[in-house]
Amino acid sequence: MHRAIVPLTLAALAILLSTARSAEKDIPEGFEALFNGKDLKGWKVYGGKIEAWGVDNGLLFTTGSGGGWLLTEKEYGDFELRLEYRWEKAGGNSGVALRSPLTGDVSTKGIEIQLIDDAGYEKVHKYKLKPTQHTGSIYDVVPPSKLPGKGAGEWNKMRIVAKGRKITVELNGETVTDANLDDYKTHTEKHPGLLRPKGHLGVQSHGGRVEFRKLFVKERG
């Protein structure tokens, strides 16, 4: 009996080690994974219900109904953030939180980078988006220069760099926002989060199921 069990145990261990090594290779050099692919460890729900968030086959998802924001327990100041997201159906709406506190409206008390199905949202909801409501915008403050987002069912890649007063957003390999926050001082009364040097990162539950993967961050000194 023992001779039959040992080879199976060693084989299972080899598979686990191989999987772990594969996962490590997915993390870009110098980055840390914000999402472990298994549960919501390291995150907390703010302004919504935990039931609207979940993990499915290695993906982080929100049902888009009453989930508020899922924020990191850790705070970040200057950083590079990478993530991928996709809409389940046309018309999805979400966001990425930067330097957010755990009080008040994340979109104003922190900084929100908008995520929205640009073309699909207008068709589904019969609503004309403002320039500062498109994907890659600093929501309600800075519009993106272009709209290279992909529609429902396709993965989008986003890269966000926050360095001091500079916020740069890339979508699917194209720079869409490159802003110096000091140029938007007239917005700070409504958006005091523009003045924050650090805070929590996060993603939003707002409209329709959205899936996320490959959430990586690198702190910049």
N, C-alpha and C positions, 0 to 999 in steps of 0.2 A: 504493500500500500504506500509506504513512504517513498519508494523509488518512483512511483507513478506521480505522486503529488509534487515532488521537488522540481522536475522539469517544467511542469505547468506553471508553478509559482515563479520560476526564473523567467519564463517566457512572458508572463503578465508584467513582471517588473521591467523587462526590456521594453515592452510596449509603452509603459508609463513614462520611462525615461526618454524614449524617443519622442513621445508627444510633448513632454516638457521642453526638450531641446528645440523642437519645431516651434513651439510658442515663443521661446526666447529669441529665435531668429526673426520672428515677426516684429519685434520691438526695435525701432531704429536706434542706432548707437547713440548713447548719451540721454535717451529718453526713458521715462517710466510709464508703465501702463496704468491708466486711470480705472479701467474696467477689466476685471479678471476673467470674464467670460462665463462665470458660474453663478454669481450672486451680486448683491448691491453693497458689498463690503466697501467701506471708504466713502459712501455717499449718504446723503440724508435728503428727505423730501421737505420742501418748504412751500407753504401756500397751497397745498393740495393733499390728495390721498395716495398712500403707498400702493393701493390696489390698482392704480392706473399705470404702474410701472412693473416691468418684469424682465426676465431673461429667458430667451427661447433659442435653443440650438447655438449657443455662443454669441447671440446678439442681444444687445440692450434695446428694449423697446418701450414705447408709451402707447397706450390705447388712444391718447388724445382727448381724454374726457376727465377733467377734474384733477389732474395730477400736479398742477402747479409747476414747480421747478425741482429737478433732481440736482443737488449741489454737492460738490466735493466737501469732505470734512476739513480738508487742508486748504489754506489760503495761498495764493500765488500773486506775485507782484509783476516782475518782468519774466516773460516766458515765451515759448513757442508751443502752440497747441495744434495737434493734428487729429482729424477725425473723418469718418465716412458716414454718410446717412442716405436713406432712401425713403420715398413715400410709398405706402402700400397702394393708395389710390390717388387719382388726380385731385388737386385742391388742398393738399396738406399745408400745415402751418406750424412752425416751431421756432426755436431760437437757441443761441449759445450765450451763456452768461459769462462775463469777464469781471473780475475784481468786485464781485457782489458781496454786500453784507447779508446778514440773516434777518434784516428788518426792512419793512416797507416793500415797495414795488421794485422787483429786481431790474426791470427795464429802465427805471429812472434812477434808483438809488445805486445801482451798479451800471454796467454797460451791457447792452444786448446786441449781439450780431444776429441779424435776421436770417432765418431759414424759411423759405416759402416756395411752393411750386408756382413759380412766377407766371407762366402761361396758363397752367391748369387752374390756378386759384381764380383768376378773373373769369374764366369760362364757367366754372362750376358755381361760383358764388355770385356771379354777375356784379362784381365790384371792381372798380378801377383802382389799382394800387397807386399810392403816391410814390415818388422816386425813393423816399427814405423808408419805404416798406418792402423793398425788393431784397432778395437774397444777397448777403454780403454787406448790406448797409449797416452802419452804426444806427440802430433803430431810432427813427424820428430826428436824426441829427445829420448824418452824412450819407448821401446816396452812393450806390456803386456805379462805377464807370461803364460796366457792361454786364450782361446777364448770360453767362455760360452754363447755367444750371441745367441738369437733365430732368426729364419728367418721371412720372410714376414708374416704379419697378426697376429703376436704374440707380446704381450707386454714384454718389457725388463725393468728391474729395475736397476737404477744406483744410487750409493751413492759416493759422492766425498767429501773428507775432505782436506782442506787446512789449515795448521797450521805452520806459519813461512815458513821455507824452505822445509817443508815436504808436499808432495801431495800423497794421497792415493785414489785409485779408486776401487770400488767394483761393479761387474756386476752380476746381478741375484744371489746375496748372496755370491759370491766368490771374493776374493781379486785378482785383475789382475795387478795392478800397485801400488808399494809402493816405492816412490822415494824421495831422498834427493836432492834437486836442486843444492846444492853445489857440488855434484858429477859430474855435467854436465857443469862446467864453460867453457869448450872448445866450447860449443854451444851458448854462450851468444852473440857472435858477430852477428850470423845469427838470433838468437832468444833472443833479449834483454828483451822480456817480462818475461823471467825466473827470472829477477832481480826485478820485480815490487812487492811491498808489498801489493798493493790493486788495485782495478779497478772494471769494470762492469762484470756482469755475462750475459750469453746469449746462444742462440741456432742458428744454421746455416741453411740457405737455399742453398743447393748445388746440390743434385741429387735425383729427384723423390719426391713424396709426403711423408712427415714424419709427424706423429701426436705425440703430447706431452700431458701429463697430470700429475697431482700430483707433481707440481714443488714447493718444499718447501725449505726454507733456515733457518739456525740458525747461528747467528753470534757468534763467539768464542772470548772471551777476551784474 
